[in-house]
């Protein structure tokens, strides 16, 4: 499951960016780069909305909308966050299958992560509600 992170720019232009996420206590943590649209927008406006779409059979009609406050931490995520992301997105059965199917993109991804200044986005949820998804 990938979170859709909705942010506002300094000119109040909305953006919706898919990001990997993990829970860290009651917070949600995501990794990105310092120069990304998400990081720049959170610096301008800390209020964010996360949309989580269920991926399991029979649950596709529901969306969880989380509203909260986000902060950017300009550092590599703590090891516990890195390990959770790895377990969820690389080492789970579906994640491992996806990695093997996209092995040709590993070099490109390595170049991207090498030039990006690591940034951790932490979202403190304030409210959550289920919405019905219109087909």
Order of alpha helices (4+ residues) and beta strands (2+ residues): beta-beta-beta-beta-alpha-beta-beta-alpha-alpha-alpha-beta
